[in-house]
Amino acid sequence: MAHPSRVTINGDQPRWLVDFGVVQGKRRRKFYRTKSEAVHALDQFEEEQSHAGDVWAQMAPGKRAKVATTLLEMSKAGVTLDEVWQFFQEHRAVRNGRKLKEVSEEFLLAKKSAGVSDKYHFELSNYLSQFQLDRETMDIADVTPAVLDAWFASRKESPSTRQTGMNRLSALFSFCERRGYIRENPIKRLERVRVPHVKPEILSVEECQRLVKAAEKDKGMLTYVGLALFCGIRPDEALRIDRKEIDLERGIVILDAEKSKVRNRRIIELTEPAKRCIRAGGAVPAKNFKRRFNRLRKDAEIAKWPHDALRKTAASHFYNIYGIEKATEQLGHSAGVLLRVYREVVSKGETEKWLGIGDKSQGVS
C-alpha cells in the first residue's frame, strides 16, 4: 500500500493523500491536513485489515462460505457491505429502556395538558390500558407491526372499530417518535382498513314530532332536543350549553371553544323549531340525563334509535336548508364527513314539515 503523498488541489493549501485501495468494491481515498494525521489513519486502517484477516482465518469454513455467498448476492444487487451496515444502523429499533406502560402514562399526561376533552382522554386511557395487558414492561421499540397485527386479529372488531383503535395507537406511537423513543410509528406499516360506507339512519318527521311532544313533559329535555335535533349540536356539546349562551332574539347559540369537541368556537344559527323548543323549555339537564333521555325515547315510542340519530337527522335537513357550505359550518365538520357519514337524502317537502314541527299556528304539533 502506498505511503501518504503530499498534493495541492486548485492552488489551495497542500494536503496529504492516503490511498487505501479498493474497499468493498470502491476506490477509497482520503485527504488529511497533516502528514501525522495521514500516517495515523493509514496505520489504523492496516490494523483493522489485519484484525479482519485474523477473524476470517478463524471463522468456520461453512460460515465463510455463507459470508462469501451473501457478499456475492449483494454485489449482484449493486450494494456494498458498508451500505448495508449503514442502512441497518439507521433503521434498527432504538432501545433506550422506555417501557410501554411508562410512555403511555407520559403520553396521556401530555394529552391532558394539551387540553383534550375529558371524554376523549377517558376513551384513550381505557384503550391503552387494554393494549398494555401483559405488555407493561415491553420496550416501546419492540412493539412491531407483527405485534400490532396479532393484537387486532385477537379482537375480531368491525372495520370502523379497528380503524378507531389504530388511530388511538398511532397517536401514542407518533408521540414516541417525536420524543425520540422510536425511529418510526409502526402503525404506518400496517395495512389500511377499508371501512364500508353505511347508509346513515335518521329519524322520520313523524318520529321527530313525537319526540318534541314527549319532551313537553320534561322542559329541560325539550331544550336539549331543540339544540341537538334542530341545531345539529353534538350531544356532549349540547349538555354543556348554558341558557345565557342562547340568544333567542338574534337567533344564535354561541358554543365556546372549551365546550366544543374540536376546540373551535362556533356561532350556530337557530332554526325555527329550535327556537320554539328553547322558548318553551328549561335548563338543559345537568343530572340524570341518561334516565331522562331513555324515558323520552320510550314516551315518543321510538323503538329503534339509530346511532347519533339527532345530529344525523339535522345534517340531512340542513343540506336542503343551507346547502353544503353553510351546513358544514353549522355542524362543525368537513363537507366530506357530511356527505359520507351524516347526510341521508330527504325531500324538500319533508324538510318543510320538519321545520314546521311545534308551529301551532300552522297546525303542526
TORBAMAR-25776 format. One record per residue (C-alpha): chain; x, y, z. Coordinates in steps of 0.25 Angstrom, whole numbers, plus 5000, padded with zeros to 4 digits. Layout:
residues N
+--------+------+------+------+
: cadena :    x :    y :    z :
+--------+------+------+------+
:      A :    X :    Y :    Z :
...
+--------+------+------+------+
end
This chain:
residues 365
+--------+------+------+------+
: cadena :    x :    y :    z :
+--------+------+------+------+
:      A : 5000 : 5000 : 5000 :
:      A : 5006 : 5014 : 4996 :
:      A : 5010 : 5024 : 5007 :
:      A : 5003 : 5037 : 5009 :
:      A : 5006 : 5047 : 4998 :
:      A : 5007 : 5062 : 4998 :
:      A : 4997 : 5068 : 4988 :
:      A : 4992 : 5082 : 4985 :
:      A : 4978 : 5084 : 4978 :
:      A : 4974 : 5096 : 4971 :
:      A : 4984 : 5105 : 4978 :
:      A : 4979 : 5102 : 4992 :
:      A : 4988 : 5098 : 5004 :
:      A : 4995 : 5085 : 5002 :
:      A : 4988 : 5073 : 5007 :
:      A : 4993 : 5059 : 5010 :
:      A : 4986 : 5048 : 5002 :
:      A : 4984 : 5033 : 5006 :
:      A : 4980 : 5023 : 4996 :
:      A : 4974 : 5011 : 5003 :
:      A : 4972 : 5004 : 4991 :
:      A : 4959 : 4997 : 4987 :
:      A : 4950 : 4994 : 4999 :
:      A : 4936 : 4988 : 4997 :
:      A : 4937 : 4989 : 4982 :
:      A : 4940 : 5004 : 4982 :
:      A : 4953 : 5012 : 4982 :
:      A : 4955 : 5019 : 4995 :
:      A : 4964 : 5031 : 4997 :
:      A : 4964 : 5042 : 5007 :
:      A : 4971 : 5055 : 5010 :
:      A : 4977 : 5060 : 5023 :
:      A : 4983 : 5073 : 5027 :
:      A : 4996 : 5068 : 5033 :
:      A : 5005 : 5056 : 5030 :
:      A : 5004 : 5051 : 5044 :
:      A : 4989 : 5050 : 5043 :
:      A : 4990 : 5043 : 5030 :
:      A : 5000 : 5033 : 5035 :
:      A : 4991 : 5030 : 5047 :
:      A : 4979 : 5028 : 5038 :
:      A : 4987 : 5018 : 5030 :
:      A : 4993 : 5011 : 5042 :
:      A : 4979 : 5009 : 5048 :
:      A : 4973 : 5004 : 5035 :
:      A : 4985 : 4994 : 5033 :
:      A : 4982 : 4989 : 5048 :
:      A : 4967 : 4988 : 5045 :
:      A : 4970 : 4980 : 5032 :
:      A : 4980 : 4971 : 5040 :
:      A : 4969 : 4968 : 5050 :
:      A : 4959 : 4965 : 5040 :
:      A : 4968 : 4955 : 5033 :
:      A : 4970 : 4948 : 5047 :
:      A : 4955 : 4948 : 5049 :
:      A : 4953 : 4942 : 5035 :
:      A : 4964 : 4932 : 5037 :
:      A : 4958 : 4927 : 5050 :
:      A : 4944 : 4926 : 5044 :
:      A : 4938 : 4912 : 5041 :
:      A : 4938 : 4908 : 5027 :
:      A : 4923 : 4907 : 5026 :
:      A : 4921 : 4921 : 5031 :
:      A : 4932 : 4927 : 5022 :
:      A : 4924 : 4921 : 5010 :
:      A : 4911 : 4927 : 5015 :
:      A : 4918 : 4941 : 5016 :
:      A : 4924 : 4940 : 5002 :
:      A : 4911 : 4936 : 4996 :
:      A : 4904 : 4948 : 5003 :
:      A : 4915 : 4957 : 4998 :
:      A : 4913 : 4952 : 4984 :
:      A : 4898 : 4954 : 4985 :
:      A : 4900 : 4968 : 4990 :
:      A : 4909 : 4971 : 4978 :
:      A : 4899 : 4966 : 4968 :
:      A : 4889 : 4975 : 4975 :
:      A : 4898 : 4987 : 4974 :
:      A : 4900 : 4989 : 4988 :
:      A : 4913 : 4989 : 4997 :
:      A : 4915 : 4984 : 5011 :
:      A : 4917 : 4998 : 5016 :
:      A : 4903 : 5002 : 5011 :
:      A : 4896 : 4990 : 5017 :
:      A : 4902 : 4993 : 5031 :
:      A : 4899 : 5008 : 5030 :
:      A : 4884 : 5004 : 5026 :
:      A : 4883 : 4995 : 5038 :
:      A : 4888 : 5006 : 5047 :
:      A : 4878 : 5016 : 5042 :
:      A : 4866 : 5007 : 5043 :
:      A : 4869 : 4998 : 5055 :
:      A : 4860 : 4999 : 5067 :
:      A : 4864 : 5009 : 5077 :
:      A : 4864 : 5002 : 5091 :
:      A : 4866 : 5012 : 5102 :
:      A : 4859 : 5005 : 5113 :
:      A : 4845 : 5012 : 5111 :
:      A : 4834 : 5003 : 5115 :
:      A : 4820 : 5003 : 5109 :
:      A : 4813 : 5006 : 5122 :
:      A : 4823 : 5017 : 5125 :
:      A : 4822 : 5024 : 5111 :
:      A : 4807 : 5022 : 5111 :
:      A : 4805 : 5030 : 5124 :
:      A : 4815 : 5041 : 5119 :
:      A : 4806 : 5042 : 5106 :
:      A : 4793 : 5042 : 5114 :
:      A : 4798 : 5053 : 5123 :
:      A : 4803 : 5061 : 5111 :
:      A : 4789 : 5060 : 5104 :
:      A : 4783 : 5065 : 5117 :
:      A : 4792 : 5077 : 5118 :
:      A : 4789 : 5079 : 5103 :
:      A : 4774 : 5081 : 5107 :
:      A : 4767 : 5069 : 5100 :
:      A : 4753 : 5067 : 5105 :
:      A : 4750 : 5058 : 5117 :
:      A : 4743 : 5048 : 5109 :
:      A : 4754 : 5046 : 5098 :
:      A : 4764 : 5045 : 5109 :
:      A : 4756 : 5035 : 5117 :
:      A : 4754 : 5026 : 5104 :
:      A : 4769 : 5027 : 5100 :
:      A : 4773 : 5023 : 5114 :
:      A : 4763 : 5012 : 5114 :
:      A : 4768 : 5006 : 5101 :
:      A : 4783 : 5008 : 5104 :
:      A : 4780 : 5000 : 5117 :
:      A : 4775 : 4989 : 5110 :
:      A : 4786 : 4989 : 5100 :
:      A : 4796 : 4989 : 5111 :
:      A : 4791 : 4976 : 5118 :
:      A : 4803 : 4966 : 5119 :
:      A : 4811 : 4977 : 5111 :
:      A : 4814 : 4987 : 5122 :
:      A : 4829 : 4984 : 5123 :
:      A : 4831 : 4983 : 5108 :
:      A : 4841 : 4992 : 5102 :
:      A : 4833 : 5002 : 5093 :
:      A : 4843 : 4999 : 5082 :
:      A : 4839 : 4984 : 5082 :
:      A : 4824 : 4988 : 5078 :
:      A : 4826 : 4984 : 5064 :
:      A : 4815 : 4983 : 5052 :
:      A : 4815 : 4968 : 5055 :
:      A : 4811 : 4970 : 5070 :
:      A : 4800 : 4980 : 5065 :
:      A : 4795 : 4971 : 5055 :
:      A : 4793 : 4960 : 5066 :
:      A : 4786 : 4970 : 5075 :
:      A : 4776 : 4974 : 5065 :
:      A : 4774 : 4959 : 5060 :
:      A : 4771 : 4955 : 5074 :
:      A : 4760 : 4966 : 5076 :
:      A : 4751 : 4962 : 5064 :
:      A : 4746 : 4976 : 5062 :
:      A : 4738 : 4983 : 5051 :
:      A : 4746 : 4991 : 5041 :
:      A : 4741 : 5004 : 5047 :
:      A : 4745 : 5000 : 5061 :
:      A : 4758 : 4995 : 5057 :
:      A : 4761 : 5008 : 5050 :
:      A : 4758 : 5015 : 5063 :
:      A : 4767 : 5006 : 5070 :
:      A : 4778 : 5009 : 5060 :
:      A : 4777 : 5024 : 5061 :
:      A : 4778 : 5023 : 5076 :
:      A : 4791 : 5015 : 5076 :
:      A : 4796 : 5023 : 5065 :
:      A : 4795 : 5035 : 5073 :
:      A : 4803 : 5028 : 5084 :
:      A : 4814 : 5024 : 5074 :
:      A : 4815 : 5038 : 5068 :
:      A : 4817 : 5044 : 5081 :
:      A : 4828 : 5034 : 5084 :
:      A : 4834 : 5037 : 5070 :
:      A : 4834 : 5052 : 5073 :
:      A : 4841 : 5049 : 5087 :
:      A : 4852 : 5040 : 5080 :
:      A : 4847 : 5027 : 5087 :
:      A : 4845 : 5020 : 5074 :
:      A : 4850 : 5023 : 5060 :
:      A : 4837 : 5021 : 5053 :
:      A : 4822 : 5019 : 5056 :
:      A : 4819 : 5004 : 5054 :
:      A : 4805 : 5007 : 5050 :
:      A : 4810 : 5013 : 5037 :
:      A : 4814 : 4999 : 5033 :
:      A : 4800 : 4993 : 5035 :
:      A : 4790 : 4990 : 5024 :
:      A : 4780 : 5001 : 5023 :
:      A : 4766 : 4998 : 5028 :
:      A : 4755 : 5000 : 5018 :
:      A : 4742 : 5004 : 5025 :
:      A : 4730 : 5001 : 5016 :
:      A : 4720 : 5012 : 5014 :
:      A : 4708 : 5010 : 5023 :
:      A : 4695 : 5018 : 5019 :
:      A : 4692 : 5028 : 5030 :
:      A : 4680 : 5025 : 5038 :
:      A : 4671 : 5037 : 5043 :
:      A : 4658 : 5040 : 5050 :
:      A : 4646 : 5042 : 5041 :
:      A : 4638 : 5055 : 5042 :
:      A : 4627 : 5047 : 5050 :
:      A : 4637 : 5042 : 5060 :
:      A : 4643 : 5056 : 5062 :
:      A : 4629 : 5061 : 5064 :
:      A : 4626 : 5050 : 5075 :
:      A : 4640 : 5053 : 5081 :
:      A : 4636 : 5068 : 5083 :
:      A : 4622 : 5065 : 5088 :
:      A : 4628 : 5055 : 5098 :
:      A : 4639 : 5065 : 5102 :
:      A : 4628 : 5075 : 5106 :
:      A : 4627 : 5067 : 5119 :
:      A : 4641 : 5070 : 5123 :
:      A : 4645 : 5084 : 5120 :
:      A : 4660 : 5082 : 5121 :
:      A : 4659 : 5071 : 5111 :
:      A : 4651 : 5080 : 5101 :
:      A : 4663 : 5090 : 5101 :
:      A : 4672 : 5078 : 5099 :
:      A : 4664 : 5074 : 5087 :
:      A : 4664 : 5088 : 5081 :
:      A : 4679 : 5088 : 5082 :
:      A : 4682 : 5074 : 5077 :
:      A : 4671 : 5071 : 5067 :
:      A : 4669 : 5085 : 5061 :
:      A : 4682 : 5091 : 5062 :
:      A : 4691 : 5078 : 5060 :
:      A : 4699 : 5081 : 5072 :
:      A : 4707 : 5069 : 5077 :
:      A : 4701 : 5062 : 5089 :
:      A : 4712 : 5065 : 5099 :
:      A : 4713 : 5079 : 5094 :
:      A : 4698 : 5082 : 5096 :
:      A : 4699 : 5077 : 5110 :
:      A : 4710 : 5087 : 5113 :
:      A : 4702 : 5099 : 5108 :
:      A : 4696 : 5109 : 5118 :
:      A : 4683 : 5117 : 5115 :
:      A : 4691 : 5130 : 5115 :
:      A : 4699 : 5125 : 5103 :
:      A : 4686 : 5124 : 5095 :
:      A : 4682 : 5137 : 5089 :
:      A : 4667 : 5135 : 5084 :
:      A : 4666 : 5150 : 5080 :
:      A : 4678 : 5149 : 5070 :
:      A : 4674 : 5134 : 5067 :
:      A : 4688 : 5128 : 5070 :
:      A : 4695 : 5119 : 5080 :
:      A : 4710 : 5123 : 5084 :
:      A : 4718 : 5110 : 5086 :
:      A : 4731 : 5114 : 5093 :
:      A : 4744 : 5106 : 5089 :
:      A : 4745 : 5099 : 5103 :
:      A : 4731 : 5093 : 5101 :
:      A : 4733 : 5089 : 5087 :
:      A : 4738 : 5075 : 5083 :
:      A : 4748 : 5081 : 5073 :
:      A : 4752 : 5092 : 5082 :
:      A : 4747 : 5103 : 5072 :
:      A : 4738 : 5114 : 5075 :
:      A : 4725 : 5113 : 5067 :
:      A : 4713 : 5122 : 5065 :
:      A : 4701 : 5113 : 5061 :
:      A : 4688 : 5118 : 5055 :
:      A : 4675 : 5114 : 5062 :
:      A : 4665 : 5108 : 5053 :
:      A : 4650 : 5112 : 5055 :
:      A : 4647 : 5099 : 5062 :
:      A : 4659 : 5100 : 5071 :
:      A : 4654 : 5114 : 5075 :
:      A : 4641 : 5108 : 5079 :
:      A : 4646 : 5097 : 5087 :
:      A : 4656 : 5106 : 5095 :
:      A : 4645 : 5117 : 5097 :
:      A : 4636 : 5106 : 5104 :
:      A : 4648 : 5098 : 5110 :
:      A : 4656 : 5100 : 5123 :
:      A : 4671 : 5098 : 5127 :
:      A : 4678 : 5086 : 5120 :
:      A : 4678 : 5074 : 5129 :
:      A : 4691 : 5074 : 5138 :
:      A : 4687 : 5062 : 5145 :
:      A : 4680 : 5048 : 5142 :
:      A : 4682 : 5051 : 5127 :
:      A : 4682 : 5037 : 5122 :
:      A : 4670 : 5033 : 5130 :
:      A : 4662 : 5045 : 5126 :
:      A : 4666 : 5042 : 5111 :
:      A : 4662 : 5028 : 5111 :
:      A : 4649 : 5032 : 5117 :
:      A : 4647 : 5042 : 5106 :
:      A : 4650 : 5031 : 5095 :
:      A : 4640 : 5022 : 5102 :
:      A : 4629 : 5033 : 5103 :
:      A : 4632 : 5036 : 5088 :
:      A : 4630 : 5021 : 5084 :
:      A : 4643 : 5021 : 5076 :
:      A : 4647 : 5006 : 5077 :
:      A : 4659 : 5007 : 5068 :
:      A : 4669 : 5018 : 5071 :
:      A : 4680 : 5020 : 5060 :
:      A : 4694 : 5024 : 5065 :
:      A : 4695 : 5039 : 5066 :
:      A : 4681 : 5040 : 5061 :
:      A : 4678 : 5055 : 5065 :
:      A : 4691 : 5060 : 5059 :
:      A : 4689 : 5052 : 5046 :
:      A : 4675 : 5056 : 5045 :
:      A : 4679 : 5071 : 5046 :
:      A : 4690 : 5069 : 5036 :
:      A : 4681 : 5063 : 5026 :
:      A : 4671 : 5074 : 5026 :
:      A : 4682 : 5085 : 5027 :
:      A : 4687 : 5081 : 5013 :
:      A : 4673 : 5085 : 5008 :
:      A : 4672 : 5097 : 5016 :
:      A : 4686 : 5103 : 5015 :
:      A : 4694 : 5096 : 5004 :
:      A : 4707 : 5088 : 5007 :
:      A : 4716 : 5100 : 5011 :
:      A : 4707 : 5106 : 5022 :
:      A : 4702 : 5093 : 5026 :
:      A : 4717 : 5088 : 5029 :
:      A : 4719 : 5102 : 5036 :
:      A : 4707 : 5099 : 5045 :
:      A : 4711 : 5085 : 5048 :
:      A : 4726 : 5088 : 5050 :
:      A : 4732 : 5077 : 5041 :
:      A : 4736 : 5076 : 5027 :
:      A : 4728 : 5074 : 5015 :
:      A : 4733 : 5060 : 5012 :
:      A : 4729 : 5056 : 5026 :
:      A : 4715 : 5062 : 5024 :
:      A : 4713 : 5055 : 5010 :
:      A : 4719 : 5041 : 5015 :
:      A : 4715 : 5040 : 5029 :
:      A : 4703 : 5049 : 5033 :
:      A : 4694 : 5052 : 5021 :
:      A : 4683 : 5044 : 5017 :
:      A : 4674 : 5048 : 5005 :
:      A : 4661 : 5055 : 5009 :
:      A : 4652 : 5063 : 5000 :
:      A : 4649 : 5077 : 5001 :
:      A : 4635 : 5074 : 5005 :
:      A : 4640 : 5066 : 5017 :
:      A : 4649 : 5077 : 5021 :
:      A : 4638 : 5087 : 5021 :
:      A : 4630 : 5078 : 5030 :
:      A : 4642 : 5077 : 5039 :
:      A : 4643 : 5092 : 5040 :
:      A : 4629 : 5093 : 5044 :
:      A : 4629 : 5084 : 5056 :
:      A : 4624 : 5091 : 5068 :
:      A : 4617 : 5102 : 5060 :
:      A : 4603 : 5102 : 5066 :
:      A : 4599 : 5114 : 5056 :
:      A : 4601 : 5104 : 5044 :
:      A : 4594 : 5093 : 5052 :
:      A : 4607 : 5085 : 5053 :
:      A : 4609 : 5079 : 5066 :
+--------+------+------+------+
end
